[in-house]
Amino acid sequence: MDKDKLESFIKSSGLKYKQNQNSWIFDCPKCGKSDKLYIRKKDGLSICWYCASSDNKLGKPEYALAELLRTSIKIVKESLYGDFNYNFSEASIKIEIKDWGETKASMEVDTSNLPLVEFPYYICKPDSEEFKPAFEYLLNDRGINRDLIDFYDIRYDTKHSRIVFPMYIDGLLVGWTDRYIHDTSYKDQYGEIRKVPKSYLNFNKGKCLLFQDKLEGQNHAILCEGPIDCIKTHLCGGGVASFGKNVSDDQLLILINKGIRKIYLGLDLDAFKSTQKIVEFLSFYDVELYLLKPPSHREDLGDCTLEEVYEQFKKAPKISRANIFYEEEA
């Protein structure tokens, strides 16, 4: 591949792109995802980080450029190679994603739309007398003691009776999620059953993971759905929460960018499709995947004691694309 000819072709093509040290970066014409299609400068190999889950290989530049320009592959090949019929070997095409060689900065998650916020006056700290209802709920109903409350900087919304879990990125507060401490169902004055939402959040959850700042120095992470599940992994270390079953690509990239090399999936047992999607996405990175399930007598990790989660963590089975849902032997 003539690197200069490739560069000249891209710059004169009229295509909109970004670039870093290693690659030109485009919006993918197939999946429509922004900044996901990369064409590597040194050899022209291309990949869409979203579409890649379907074929596990890198492509020739003429295919990506023809899609981008909505023209024929033949025209692009003539421009790139002239009369010389350039061929990739099968070995060069089927390079694993972990060998792509992108810099960490090129895969950073854009959090510019997460403005910094401050707690309102009615959200109090654990040392406040007004925190007492929160402490009773956390200790008696959830098995979370004062040490854990302090470690995870849990607050209490006295106005709405909600436990508050702050969302920090690099030590800066960008929002919080919460949990209602009372029964979420009640009868109104007419005898009708009403529901109170169990939780709210006030930030873009797809761009961050709860407790992600606590991953520094860890080589593993435990991906959970909610804050209570996450706190129950405390003895294991590395617990983060995705705020639900639907885990975004950016949330997974946060783990990759932080150097995590072992990821334990602690989503609820009914999250089959989400787990499959996560395994597919992460199979192209140099990480080991494990399935962290609650013991049979517990519904989810949040119902467990810290010790029960730790025991499950120690024997969590390794999983892959070929073996996602591991069943323990009787």
C-alpha positions as CSV (number, residue, x, y, z in Angstrom):
1,M,0.0,0.0,0.0
2,D,1.3,3.4,-1.0
3,K,0.6,5.5,2.1
4,D,1.1,8.8,0.4
5,K,-1.4,7.9,-2.4
6,L,-3.9,6.8,0.2
7,E,-3.5,10.0,2.1
8,S,-3.8,12.1,-1.0
9,F,-6.9,10.2,-2.1
10,I,-8.7,10.7,1.3
11,K,-7.8,14.4,1.5
12,S,-9.0,15.1,-2.0
13,S,-12.1,13.0,-1.7
14,G,-14.3,15.7,-0.1
15,L,-15.2,13.3,2.7
16,K,-15.5,14.7,6.2
17,Y,-13.3,13.0,8.7
18,K,-11.3,13.3,12.0
19,Q,-7.9,11.8,12.5
20,N,-5.4,10.8,15.2
21,Q,-1.8,9.7,15.0
22,N,-2.7,6.3,13.6
23,S,-6.0,6.6,11.7
24,W,-8.5,8.6,9.7
25,I,-11.9,8.4,11.4
26,F,-15.3,8.6,9.6
27,D,-19.0,8.1,10.4
28,C,-19.8,4.5,9.3
29,P,-22.1,4.5,6.2
30,K,-23.4,1.0,7.1
31,C,-24.5,1.4,10.7
32,G,-24.7,5.2,10.8
33,K,-22.7,5.4,14.0
34,S,-20.5,8.5,14.3
35,D,-16.7,8.3,14.5
36,K,-16.7,4.5,14.4
37,L,-15.1,3.7,11.0
38,Y,-11.3,3.8,11.2
39,I,-8.9,3.6,8.2
40,R,-5.4,2.9,9.4
41,K,-2.7,5.2,8.0
42,K,0.2,2.8,7.8
43,D,-1.5,0.2,5.7
44,G,-5.1,1.2,4.9
45,L,-6.8,-1.5,6.9
46,S,-10.2,-0.4,8.0
47,I,-12.8,-1.3,10.6
48,C,-16.0,-0.1,12.1
49,W,-15.9,-0.6,15.8
50,Y,-19.7,-1.1,15.9
51,C,-20.1,-3.4,12.8
52,A,-17.0,-5.4,13.7
53,S,-19.1,-7.7,16.0
54,S,-20.4,-9.5,12.9
55,D,-17.2,-10.7,11.2
56,N,-14.1,-10.3,13.4
57,K,-11.8,-9.1,10.7
58,L,-10.3,-5.9,9.2
59,G,-11.1,-4.8,5.7
60,K,-9.4,-3.4,2.6
61,P,-9.5,0.4,2.3
62,E,-11.2,0.4,-1.1
63,Y,-14.3,-1.3,0.3
64,A,-14.7,1.3,3.1
65,L,-13.9,4.2,0.8
66,A,-16.3,3.0,-1.9
67,E,-19.1,2.8,0.7
68,L,-18.3,6.3,2.0
69,L,-18.2,7.8,-1.5
70,R,-21.1,5.7,-2.8
71,T,-19.1,4.7,-5.9
72,S,-17.7,1.5,-7.3
73,I,-14.9,-0.4,-5.7
74,K,-13.2,-0.6,-9.1
75,I,-12.9,3.2,-9.3
76,V,-11.4,3.5,-5.9
77,K,-8.9,0.6,-6.6
78,E,-7.8,2.3,-9.8
79,S,-7.1,5.5,-7.8
80,L,-5.3,3.8,-5.0
81,Y,-3.3,1.2,-6.9
82,G,-3.3,2.2,-10.6
83,D,-2.5,-0.7,-12.8
84,F,-1.1,-2.6,-9.9
85,N,-3.6,-5.1,-8.5
86,Y,-2.9,-4.8,-4.8
87,N,-4.0,-7.9,-2.7
88,F,-4.1,-8.3,1.0
89,S,-3.2,-11.8,2.2
90,E,-5.8,-13.6,4.3
91,A,-3.5,-13.4,7.3
92,S,-3.2,-9.6,7.0
93,I,-7.0,-9.1,6.8
94,K,-7.9,-11.4,9.8
95,I,-5.9,-9.4,12.4
96,E,-7.6,-9.4,15.8
97,I,-8.9,-6.1,16.9
98,K,-6.5,-6.1,19.9
99,D,-3.6,-5.8,17.3
100,W,-5.1,-2.7,15.8
101,G,-2.7,-0.4,17.6
102,E,-4.8,2.6,18.3
103,T,-3.7,5.0,21.0
104,K,-5.8,5.2,24.1
105,A,-6.8,8.8,23.3
106,S,-8.4,7.7,20.0
107,M,-10.9,5.6,21.9
108,E,-11.8,8.1,24.7
109,V,-15.5,8.6,25.5
110,D,-16.7,12.1,24.9
111,T,-18.1,13.4,28.2
112,S,-18.3,17.1,27.1
113,N,-22.1,17.0,27.4
114,L,-22.0,16.1,31.1
115,P,-21.9,19.5,32.8
116,L,-20.7,19.8,36.4
117,V,-23.4,20.1,39.0
118,E,-23.8,20.7,42.8
119,F,-26.0,19.0,45.4
120,P,-29.0,21.1,46.4
121,Y,-29.4,22.0,50.1
122,Y,-31.8,19.1,50.8
123,I,-29.3,16.4,49.9
124,C,-27.4,15.7,53.1
125,K,-24.2,13.8,54.1
126,P,-24.1,10.8,56.5
127,D,-23.0,12.9,59.5
128,S,-26.2,14.8,59.4
129,E,-29.0,14.0,61.8
130,E,-31.4,14.0,58.8
131,F,-29.5,11.1,57.3
132,K,-31.0,8.7,59.9
133,P,-33.9,7.3,57.7
134,A,-31.3,6.5,55.0
135,F,-29.0,4.8,57.4
136,E,-31.8,2.6,58.8
137,Y,-32.9,1.6,55.3
138,L,-29.4,0.9,54.0
139,L,-28.4,-1.1,57.1
140,N,-31.6,-3.0,57.9
141,D,-33.0,-3.5,54.4
142,R,-29.8,-3.6,52.2
143,G,-27.0,-4.7,54.5
144,I,-24.9,-1.6,53.8
145,N,-23.1,-0.3,56.9
146,R,-21.5,3.1,57.7
147,D,-18.1,2.2,56.3
148,L,-19.6,1.4,52.9
149,I,-21.8,4.5,53.1
150,D,-18.6,6.6,53.5
151,F,-16.6,4.7,50.9
152,Y,-19.2,5.2,48.2
153,D,-20.0,8.8,49.4
154,I,-23.7,7.9,49.7
155,R,-26.1,10.9,50.4
156,Y,-29.7,11.3,51.3
157,D,-32.4,13.4,49.6
158,T,-34.5,14.5,52.6
159,K,-37.1,16.2,50.4
160,H,-38.0,13.1,48.3
161,S,-36.9,10.3,50.7
162,R,-34.3,8.9,48.3
163,I,-30.8,7.4,48.7
164,V,-28.4,9.4,46.5
165,F,-25.5,7.8,44.7
166,P,-23.1,10.5,43.3
167,M,-21.7,10.1,39.8
168,Y,-18.1,11.4,39.7
169,I,-15.8,11.5,36.7
170,D,-12.2,12.3,37.6
171,G,-13.4,13.5,41.0
172,L,-16.0,16.0,39.5
173,L,-19.7,15.6,40.2
174,V,-21.7,15.3,37.0
175,G,-25.0,14.1,38.6
176,W,-26.5,11.3,40.6
177,T,-28.9,8.4,40.6
178,D,-31.1,7.5,43.6
179,R,-33.4,4.9,45.2
180,Y,-36.7,5.5,46.9
181,I,-36.6,4.1,50.5
182,H,-40.4,3.5,50.9
183,D,-42.9,1.2,49.2
184,T,-43.2,2.3,45.6
185,S,-46.9,1.4,45.5
186,Y,-49.7,3.2,47.4
187,K,-53.4,3.9,47.3
188,D,-54.5,7.4,46.6
189,Q,-57.6,9.1,48.2
190,Y,-59.8,7.3,45.7
191,G,-58.5,3.9,46.4
192,E,-56.5,3.7,43.1
193,I,-53.1,2.1,43.1
194,R,-50.3,4.6,42.3
195,K,-46.6,4.0,41.7
196,V,-43.6,6.0,42.7
197,P,-40.6,5.5,40.4
198,K,-37.9,3.5,42.2
199,S,-35.1,5.6,40.8
200,Y,-34.2,8.6,38.8
201,L,-30.9,9.9,37.4
202,N,-30.0,13.4,36.0
203,F,-27.2,12.7,33.5
204,N,-26.5,10.8,30.3
205,K,-26.0,7.3,31.7
206,G,-24.6,6.0,28.4
207,K,-21.4,8.0,28.8
208,C,-20.3,6.9,32.3
209,L,-20.3,4.1,34.9
210,L,-21.2,4.6,38.5
211,F,-18.1,4.4,40.7
212,Q,-15.8,4.4,37.6
213,D,-13.3,6.6,39.5
214,K,-12.7,3.7,41.9
215,L,-11.3,1.5,39.1
216,E,-7.9,3.2,39.3
217,G,-5.2,0.6,40.0
218,Q,-7.6,-2.3,39.3
219,N,-6.9,-4.9,36.6
220,H,-10.5,-6.2,36.8
221,A,-14.0,-4.8,36.9
222,I,-17.4,-6.1,37.8
223,L,-20.2,-4.7,35.6
224,C,-23.5,-4.6,37.5
225,E,-26.8,-3.0,36.7
226,G,-27.5,-0.9,39.8
227,P,-25.7,0.8,42.7
228,I,-26.9,-1.8,45.4
229,D,-25.6,-4.7,43.2
230,C,-22.4,-2.8,42.7
231,I,-21.8,-2.1,46.4
232,K,-22.3,-5.8,47.2
233,T,-19.1,-6.5,45.2
234,H,-17.1,-4.4,47.6
235,L,-14.9,-7.3,48.9
236,C,-14.0,-8.2,45.3
237,G,-13.1,-4.6,44.2
238,G,-13.7,-3.1,40.8
239,G,-17.5,-2.8,41.0
240,V,-19.2,-0.4,38.6
241,A,-22.9,0.0,37.6
242,S,-24.4,0.7,34.1
243,F,-27.8,2.0,35.4
244,G,-29.7,-0.9,33.8
245,K,-29.5,-3.8,31.5
246,N,-28.8,-1.8,28.4
247,V,-25.0,-1.3,28.4
248,S,-23.7,1.2,25.8
249,D,-20.5,0.8,23.7
250,D,-19.1,3.9,25.4
251,Q,-19.6,2.3,28.8
252,L,-17.6,-0.7,27.7
253,L,-14.9,1.5,26.3
254,I,-14.5,3.2,29.6
255,L,-13.4,-0.1,31.0
256,I,-11.0,-0.7,28.1
257,N,-9.5,2.8,28.4
258,K,-8.8,2.3,32.1
259,G,-6.7,-0.8,31.3
260,I,-9.2,-3.3,32.6
261,R,-8.2,-6.8,31.4
262,K,-10.7,-9.0,33.3
263,I,-14.4,-8.1,33.2
264,Y,-17.0,-9.9,35.3
265,L,-20.6,-9.6,34.1
266,G,-22.9,-9.2,37.1
267,L,-26.1,-8.2,35.2
268,D,-29.4,-9.7,36.4
269,L,-30.1,-13.2,35.2
270,D,-32.8,-12.0,32.8
271,A,-30.4,-9.8,30.8
272,F,-29.7,-12.4,28.2
273,K,-29.7,-10.2,25.1
274,S,-27.6,-7.5,26.8
275,T,-25.0,-10.1,28.0
276,Q,-24.8,-11.5,24.5
277,K,-24.2,-8.1,23.0
278,I,-21.5,-7.3,25.6
279,V,-19.7,-10.5,25.0
280,E,-19.8,-9.9,21.2
281,F,-18.4,-6.4,21.5
282,L,-15.6,-7.3,24.0
283,S,-14.5,-10.4,22.1
284,F,-12.5,-8.1,19.9
285,Y,-10.5,-6.7,22.8
286,D,-7.7,-8.2,24.8
287,V,-9.9,-8.9,27.8
288,E,-11.0,-12.0,29.7
289,L,-14.7,-12.3,30.4
290,Y,-16.4,-14.0,33.4
291,L,-20.0,-14.5,34.4
292,L,-20.7,-13.5,38.0
293,K,-24.1,-15.0,39.1
294,P,-25.8,-14.9,42.5
295,P,-26.1,-18.1,44.4
296,S,-29.2,-20.1,43.7
297,H,-31.1,-18.9,46.8
298,R,-30.7,-15.3,45.8
299,E,-32.5,-13.3,43.1
300,D,-29.6,-11.0,42.2
301,L,-26.3,-9.6,43.6
302,G,-28.1,-6.9,45.5
303,D,-29.9,-9.5,47.6
304,C,-26.6,-11.2,48.6
305,T,-24.3,-10.5,51.5
306,L,-20.8,-9.2,50.6
307,E,-19.4,-12.6,51.5
308,E,-21.7,-14.4,49.2
309,V,-20.8,-12.2,46.3
310,Y,-17.1,-12.7,47.1
311,E,-17.5,-16.5,47.1
312,Q,-19.3,-16.4,43.7
313,F,-16.5,-14.1,42.4
314,K,-13.8,-16.6,43.3
315,K,-15.5,-19.3,41.3
316,A,-17.0,-17.3,38.4
317,P,-16.6,-19.2,35.1
318,K,-14.8,-17.8,32.1
319,I,-17.1,-17.1,29.1
320,S,-16.7,-16.4,25.5
321,R,-18.7,-15.9,22.3
322,A,-19.0,-19.7,22.0
323,N,-20.0,-20.2,25.7
324,I,-21.9,-17.3,27.0
325,F,-24.3,-18.9,29.5
326,Y,-22.4,-21.2,31.6
327,E,-24.4,-23.6,33.8
328,E,-22.9,-24.9,37.0
329,E,-22.7,-28.6,37.5
330,A,-25.2,-30.1,39.9
